[in-house]
Structures are given as structure tokens and as C-alpha cells.
């Protein structure tokens, strides 16, 4: 038997692209949970932001934060647990902010630093403008343990040099819709195999269904069994250079597009059974 495991991006995929709205699909989402579908949030968001979303939903879910830096609530992954097994609730792959900044100062050419503005160095109003957040939402977004946010104002070739130097130093640059993010060498697919093993049993194989909308989700989608692509308003549809065997592309953006993709993915698995 096949057991669907949803691993989903949040902003622009599950949450509305512009307003981060979730309300229109709240009941559909909770119904999937009530049916026993394992859903794992996987986002560039911080643990504080994702916990706040879970609190709004009145649920506790496994989640991956800061672009694959850490997996939390892993003990909630439903799979093959033997009596006496101990399942750690969290696993960290990320590099601390202190470690990131030390590498940033030592490994990145100072000439490239001049094209970058770290969010931590910005004033409050600038942070609000860049992230489109304020108050507690802004505080949660800045509560980062494994990543550093920055804006880049230089030419394309300079940004390519920055990414290359970061990679040589064991770092990674993720590009989101509003800012860039410096992190360790991990991405949104880093926990896929762990989740697959943990959620499989002798009687049922975990089938990873990934959901995403942007370049930052390509690794997650490419390493899934089924990739669900949600379109972005006013932007080209995401293309996967190395897609999995099954790709579902819906015509509606988030949040309604997420529910459509989820229904089509479950129907696909039912047909394969």
C-alpha cells in the first residue's frame, strides 16, 4: 500500500501569494488532517512563524524551517515505531547565525559586501518595507537561528560571484520573493529521505508529495515522488529541470490551487492502487 505524505511550502503555495491568506481553504486543510494525511510544513519561515501558524489552526504538526535547516516535531511523524524506540523531536542541519556571519566576513569579498544590505543592519521601517511585515509578525520573521537575510543591489554577475564564494565556504544563498537568505549547505529536500524512512511501514510505503511555487522549492519538488506546482500571479510557471515521474500543475494560485493539487495527487495515488 501507498501512504501519502504531503511536504508543502507555505508562502505562495499554501498561503496566498500577496496576502498570505489561508482562510478560504482552512476547512479543506483540516479535513485532510482528519483523514489521516500526514502534512509537513517546509518553509523559509522561522520556527516562530510556523508555530504561530499552527497555533492559528489549533494543530501541532511536524515542520521544517529556514530552508531545510531544522526539522521539528519529528516525533509526530506517523510510521514504523517499535516498542521502546526513541524518536528525537528535532534534528538540526543548519549553521548558527554566528557561524554564518563569521564565514560571511572571512570568505566573501569585501567588494561584494558593498552590494549587500543585511536586514539586521536596517532600521525598523526599512525592515517593515522589505518584508512587508510589522509588529509580532515582523519579530517572528527576524527570529532566525540558522539563516541571515539580506538585500542585494549589485549587478547579476556580482550576485553570481557572491553565490560562488558562499558555496566555496560551505554556505548557500537562497533567493526568495523579497530577500536573499544565507544559510548552511541544506535545502528544502534535505529531510526527504529521513521523512520517507520514518513514515514508511512494512505494510505501507510513504509516497512524498511535494508542493511549491518558486525556485526555492525546486529541490523539494524534484526529490518528491509527486510534484505539485502552484502558479504564481503575474509570473511564469515554475519549470523543473529534473522533475519526478509525476508532476501536477494547477491553474489557480494559492490558496485554492493547493487544495486542487492535493485532490489531484490523492486521486492519482488512488488510481495507482
VEXTI-798784 format. One record per residue: residue in one letter; y negated, z negated, x of N, C-alpha, C in turn. Coordinates in steps of 0.02 Angstrom, whole numbers, plus 32768, in hexadecimal, padded with zeros to 4 digits. Atoms other than C-alpha are relative to their C-alpha. Layout:
// VEXTI-798784
AYZXYZXYZX/...
// end
This chain:
// VEXTI-798784
X803C8000802A8000800080007FC28000802C/X80407FFE7FDC7F4A801980327FD07FCD7FE2/X8030803380177EC87F9080287FBA80148016/X80447FEA7FED7E127FCB80227FD67FC6801C/X802F802F7FE37D987F6F80927FBE80248009/X80427FE17FFC7CE17F9D807B7FD87FDF8039/X802F80187FCD7C717F8D81147FC080277FF5/X803B7FDB80177BC07FB780DF7FC07FEB8023/X804680097FEC7B147FCB81287FD97FE67FC4/X8028801B80377A8A7F7A80C27FC3802C7FF1/X803E7FDC800F79DB7FC780CC800C804B7FFB/X7FF97FB8800B79DC80768082804580167FEB/X7FBB7FF080147A96806E805B80147FD97FC3/X7FF3802C803A7AB87FD97FEA7FBE7FED7FDF/X8042801380197A017FA87FD87FD3803D7FFF/X802D7FC88007797A80207FA17FDA80108040/X801E7FEA7FC1792B8086802D7FB97FE68009/X804680127FFB7876805A80077FF27FB87FE9/X80108042801D787B7FBB7F9E80377FCC800D/X7FC8802D7FF379207F6E7FDA801D7FE37FBF/X7FE880178042794F7F607F22804C7FFF7FFD/X7FB88007800979FD7F267EF480127FF57FB7/X7FF58016804579E97EF17E3F802680337FD6/X7FDD7FD1802D7A247F957DEC804C80018009/X7FB77FFC7FF57AD27F867E39801F7FBB800A/X7FE780447FF47AE57EC97E4380427FF47FDC/X7FC3800D80277B667EBF7DB7803A802A8019/X7FCB7FD57FE67BC87F537DFC801C7FE38041/X7FEC801D7FC17BCC7F027EA7802C7FC27FF5/X7FDA803E800D7C077E5A7E648043800F7FDE/X7FC17FEC80207C8B7EB17DFA803380168035/X7FD37FEC7FCA7CD47EFE7E98801D7FC38024/X7FE9803D7FE07CDE7E537EE880347FDD7FD3/X7FD28021802F7D317E0D7E4C804380257FFC/X7FC17FD97FFF7DB47E997E5880277FF48041/X7FDE800E7FC17DE07E597F057FF180308038/X80147FD37FCA7D8A7EE07F6B7FDE7FD88037/X801F80217FC77D617E9E80187FC180268014/X803F7FE07FEF7CA97EC3803C7FE17FDA803A/X801C801D7FC47C5B7EA580E67FBC8021800D/X80417FE57FEF7BA17EBA81077FFD800D804B/X80057FED7FB97B7A7F1281AC7FBB801E800A/X80477FED80017AC27F1E81D67FDE7FF08042/X802C80137FCA7A3A7F1A82577FDA7FC07FEF/X8022803D801579F87E8781F3801C7FC38025/X7FEB803E7FE17A027DD6823680307FDA7FD3/X7FD4802B80287A7F7D5381FE7FD87FDD7FC9/X802A8022803279F07CFA81A57FF2802D7FC4/X800E7FD1803779C57D958140803E800C7FD5/X7FC47FF180267A797DB8810F80177FC37FD8/X7FEF803C80267A9A7D0480DE7FD37FF87FC2/X802E8003803979FF7D0B806F801580307FC9/X7FE87FD080327A437DA78019803E7FE57FDD/X7FC4801D801E7AEB7D527FFE7FED7FC77FD0/X80168036802C7A907CBB7FB57FE4801C7FBF/X801B7FE0803D7A347D2E7F3C803880187FD2/X7FC77FE880277ADD7D737F06802E7FC77FEB/X7FD6803A800C7B297CC57F018048800D8016/X7FBE7FF27FE47BBA7CFF7F6E7FFE7FEE804B/X7FF980097FB87BF97CDB801D802F80368019/X7FDA7FC67FEA7C367D75807A80038002804C/X80017FF17FB97C6B7DA781297FC78031800E/X80347FD07FF07BDD7E0281817FF78007804B/X800F7FEE7FBB7BAC7E5682237FB5800A8005/X80497FFD7FFB7AF97E43825C7FE9801F8042/X80227FE87FC47A817E8D82DC802880388024/X7FDF7FC47FE57ADD7F3382F280407FF28026/X7FBF800D7FE27B897EEF831880017FC78032/X800380357FCE7B527E58837E802F7FC67FEF/X7FD7803A80137BB47DD6831B801E80097FBB/X7FDD800180407C317DC5828D80037FB77FE8/X80008043801D7C1A7D2D821D802C7FFD7FC1/X7FD5800C803A7C887CE28195804180298004/X7FC27FDA7FF87D207D3A81DE803B7FDE7FDF/X7FCA802480227D8C7CB38190800780157FB8/X7FFC7FE780457D657D0680E9802180447FFA/X7FDC7FC080027DBB7DA8811980477FF37FE7/X7FC0800C80207E557DB080AB8034802D801E/X7FCC7FD87FE27EF07DE88106803E7FD7800F/X7FBF801E7FEF7F8E7DB1815E7FF67FC08028/X800880417FE17F757CF8818280427FD97FF9/X7FC380298000800D7C9181B37FED7FB77FFD/X800C80488002801A7BD781937FF67FE68047/X800F801B7FBF7FCB7B7D82247FD1802B8029/X802F7FD57FDC7F5F7C11825A7FBA7FE47FFC/X804680137FFF7EAE7BE8828C7FD6803F8008/X802B7FC57FFF7E2E7C6E82657FB97FEA800F/X804580147FF07D857C5882BD7FD0801F7FCD/X802E7FE780337CF57C6A82447FCE8032801C/X80307FD17FE47C8A7CCC82BF8018801A8044/X7FF27FE17FC07C9B7D4183537FBF80218018/X803F7FE67FE57C077D6E83C3800F80328037/X7FFD7FCE7FCB7BFC7E0E842A7FBC800A8021/X80437FF17FEA7B407E0F84417FE97FD9803D/X802380207FC87AD17DE184D47FC57FD97FE4/X8038802980187A527D5684BB7FBD8024800C/X80427FE37FF7799B7D8284AA7FE67FF38046/X8015800F7FBB797B7D2C8550802080308032/X7FDD7FD17FD579FE7D9885A47FE680477FF9/X801C7FBD800C79B87E3585547FBD80098023/X80427FFB7FE379087E10858D80027FFF804D/X7FF880007FB779417DEA863E801480458019/X7FEA7FBD7FEE799A7E9286467FC780327FF5/X80387FD4801179047EE885F47FCC7FFF8039/X803280077FCB788E7EA5867A8018801C8043/X7FE57FEC7FBE79017ECE870C801580498002/X7FDF7FBF7FFE79527F7286D97FD7803A7FE4/X80287FCA801F78CE7FD386777FC1800C8028/X803B7FEC7FD97848803286D67FC07FE57FDF/X803F8018801D779F7FDC86BD7FD680377FE0/X80257FC9801F7756808786988016800C7FB8/X7FE77FFA804477C5808B85FD7FEB7FC57FD5/X8018803B802577917FDC85CC7FBD800E7FDE/X80437FF3801B76E3802085B0800280267FBE/X7FF97FDC80407723808C8521801C7FD37FC8/X7FDD802C802F77747FF584CB7FD47FC67FEC/X8021803D8019772E7F6A846080357FD57FE0/X7FCF802F801C77A47ED884457FE27FDF7FC2/X801A8020803C77957E9083967FED7FB8800D/X801180467FF177957DE183DE7FBA7FFA801F/X804380027FE276F37E0F84387FC980137FCF/X80317FEB8032769D7E4C83997FE67FC47FD9/X801B8032802D762D7DE68329802380037FBC/X7FDE8005804176657DB3827B7FF4803E7FD5/X800F7FC7802C760C7E40821F802280408019/X7FDE7FC57FE476537EC28296804B7FFE7FF1/X7FBA8008801177027E7E827B800C80117FB7/X7FF97FF1804876EA7E8681BF7FFA804A7FF3/X800A7FB8800A76AB7F3981CA803C80288019/X7FC97FDA7FE377377F76823A80407FF87FD8/X7FC1800D802377C67F2481DB7FFB80067FB4/X80097FFD8048777A7F2D812D80177FC17FDD/X7FE98040801B77A57E7581137FCB7FCB800B/X802E80387FF877487DD2810080237FBF7FEC/X7FE68041801577667D1980E880467FF1801B/X7FBC80147FEC781A7CDB80EC802A803D8013/X7FDB7FC47FEE785D7D8D80F07FF280158047/X80137FEF7FBB77FD7DAF8190801F7FCE8031/X7FE480337FD378367D0B81DD804A800B800B/X7FB87FF47FFA78EC7D3381B9800D803E802C/X7FF67FC37FDA78DA7DE282027FF47FF6804B/X8010800E7FBA78947D9A82A3802D7FCB801F/X7FD480357FE9791A7D1482B1803C801F8023/X7FCD7FD87FDD797C7D798332801E7FD98039/X7FDC80217FCB7A017D3483A4801B80328034/X7FDD7FD07FD57A487DD583EF7FDC80448005/X80237FC07FFD79C27E5D83E57FB57FF48006/X804880017FF6790D7E83840F7FE3803E7FDF/X801F7FC8802378A07EF0839F7FC380188026/X803C7FE57FE0781D7F6683E47FED80427FE1/X80197FBE801377B27FFB83B77FF58029803F/X80087FD37FC777AB8092842A7FCC80347FF1/X80397FD3800C770E80FC843D7FFB80398032/X80017FCB7FCD773C817484CA802080407FE9/X7FE17FBF80107780822684D0804C7FF97FFB/X7FB88000800B7832825284A380267FF98041/X7FDB80037FC17868826B85577FFC7FBB8020/X800580447FE7782881BF8585802F7FD17FDB/X7FD280298026788D817284F98048800C8016/X7FBD7FF07FE6792881CD8538800C7FDC8043/X7FFA80247FC17907818285E5800C7FB57FF3/X7FF88047801178F780D6859780487FF17FEA/X7FBB800A8018799F80E7853E80328005803A/X7FD47FF77FC779F1812585DE7FFF7FC4802E/X8006803A7FD579AF80958646801E7FC27FDF/X7FE28039802479E2801885C1804C80038004/X7FB77FF97FFD7A93805E85BE801A7FEF8045/X7FEA800F7FBB7A9F8053867C7FFF7FB5800D/X800580487FF87A707F9A866C802E7FDB7FD1/X7FD38020802F7AF77F7985EA7FE07FEE7FBF/X8023800C803F7A7E7F7E85598005803D7FD3/X7FFE7FC980307A6C7FEC84C07FC07FFF7FD7/X803B7FFA802C79D7802C845C8016801E7FBE/X7FF27FE7804479F0803E83A07FBD80137FE1/X803D7FEA8021796E809F833D80077FFB7FB5/X800080088048794A806B828B7FC880267FE0/X80347FDC802478D380A982077FBA7FEB8014/X804380197FF17841803C82407FF77FF0804A/X800680177FBA78657FFB82F0803F80138027/X7FC67FFA7FD478DA800A838580187FBA8010/X7FE180417FF679507F8083B4802880018041/X7FDC80087FC1798E7F4B846080377FCD7FF7/X7FC7802E80097A3B7EFB84638032800A8039/X7FC97FF67FD37ADA7EEA84C68027803F7FEE/X7FD87FC4800C7B607F7284CC80307FF67FC6/X7FD88003803D7B9D7F68841A7FDE80297FCB/X801D7FDC80377B837FC7837980237FEB7FC0/X7FE6801580417BB17FBF82C1804B800C7FF8/X7FB77FF680047C657FF782E580267FCD802B/X7FE0802A7FCE7C887F6E836580357FD17FE3/X7FD0802E801E7CE87F0082EA803380247FD3/X7FD47FDC802E7D447F8A828C804A7FF0800B/X7FB9800B7FF17DEB7F7282E480147FB87FF0/X7FF18046800F7DE37EB582D680077FF57FB4/X7FFD800680487DC07EC2821C803E80227FE4/X7FC57FDC80177E4A7F428204803F7FD5800A/X7FC6802A7FF27ECA7ED1825880017FC27FD4/X8004803F80257E8E7E3681FF800D80097FB5/X7FFA7FF580487E8E7E838151804180237FEC/X7FBF7FE180107F387EDA815E80367FCB7FFB/X7FC5802B80077FDC7E8A812B803E802C8007/X7FC37FD77FFE80927EC0813A8008802D7FC3/X7FF77FDA803D80867EFE80887FC680307FF0/X803A7FD680117FD97F4F808A7FD6800D803F/X80287FEC7FC77F747FAF810A7FB780027FEC/X80477FFE800C7EB97F9381127FE48046800C/X80217FC07FFA7E57803380F47FB57FF38004/X8047800D7FF67DA7802A813A7FD780367FDF/X802E7FD280217D25807A80CA7FBA7FEC8015/X8042800E7FE67C7D808481217FC980207FD6/X80397FE780267BD5809A80CB7FC28000802C/X803C7FFD7FD87B3680D481217FD280397FEC/X80317FCD80117A9B813F81187FDB801D803C/X802B7FEC7FC97A4E814F81C5802780068042/X7FE17FF87FBE7A718176827C801F7FC0801A/X7FE880417FE97A8980BD829B80457FF07FE3/X7FBF800D80217B2480C4822A803780318017/X7FD07FCC7FEE7B7A8158827F80407FE3801E/X7FC5801E7FE07BEE80EC82E9802E7FE17FCB/X7FD9802080357C2580878251802480357FD6/X7FE37FCD802B7C43812381E8803680288024/X7FD17FD77FDA7C9C8184827180417FDB800D/X7FC480287FF17D1680F5829280217FE47FC1/X7FE18015803F7D3E80D881D9803880307FED/X7FCE7FD2801C7DD0812381797FE0802E7FCD/X80267FD980317D59815D80F17FB67FF1800D/X804880087FF57C9F817A81127FDB80127FC0/X802A7FF4803B7C26816A80807FB880078017/X80447FF27FEA7B7E81BB80A57FD17FFF7FC5/X8033800680357AEA818880387FC180238018/X803A7FDA7FE87A5481FD803F7FC17FD58006/X804080217FF679A881C8807A7FC980287FDD/X80367FDA8020791081F680117FD480238033/X802F7FD97FD878A6827E805F8017800B8048/X7FE57FF67FBC7918828B80F8804080297FFC/X7FC27FD9800079A882FC812B803D7FD37FF7/X7FC28025800A7A5782C680FC80207FF28044/X7FE180147FC27AAF82688187803D802C800F/X7FC87FD77FEB7B2882D581EA802A7FDA8033/X7FD380217FD27BC18291824580208033802D/X7FE47FD07FD07BF282ED82E3804B7FF88006/X7FB8800E7FFA7C9D829B82E680177FD97FC2/X7FF18024803E7CC68271823080487FEB7FFA/X7FBA8011800F7D62821881F3801E80347FD1/X7FE07FCD802B7DE1827A818A7FE080067FBB/X801D7FFE80437D8B824B80E77FB77FEC8003/X8047800E80047CCF825580CC7FE9800B7FB8/X801C7FFC80437C7B823180267FB480018006/X80497FFB7FFF7BC7826B80127FE780027FB9/X801A800380457B69823B7F757FBA801D7FFF/X80417FDF80077ACB82897F317FC87FD07FF1/X8034803080127A6E81EC7EFB7FF67FCE8038/X800D80327FCC7A1881737F7480137FBA7FE9/X7FF2804680107A3180B87F797FCC7FE77FCC/X7FBE80217FFF7A53804E7F1D803680227FD5/X7FCE7FE2802D7AA680B97E968032802B8026/X7FD37FD67FDA7AEF812F7F18803A7FD8801E/X7FCC802A7FE37B50809E7F6480397FF67FCE/X7FCD800B80347BAB807A7EC0802780407FF3/X7FDD7FC0800A7BD381337EA88031800C8039/X7FD47FF67FC67C1A813D7F58803C7FD07FFD/X7FC9803280057C80809D7F3E803380167FCC/X7FD17FEA80347CCB80E17E9D8028803C8017/X7FDC7FC57FE77CF781877EEF80337FEE8036/X7FD180157FCB7D4781307F84803D7FDF7FE2/X7FC7802180207DB380C27F15802C80327FDA/X7FDA7FCC80237DE481587EAD802A80298031/X7FDD7FDB7FCC7E1581B47F4D803E7FDA8017/X7FC680297FEB7E8681247F8480357FFC7FCA/X7FD1800380387ED381187ED8802880417FFB/X7FDF7FBF80027EFB81D27EDD803480058038/X7FD27FFD7FC77F4B81C07F89803D7FD57FF5/X7FC7802A80107FBA81357F49803480267FD6/
// end
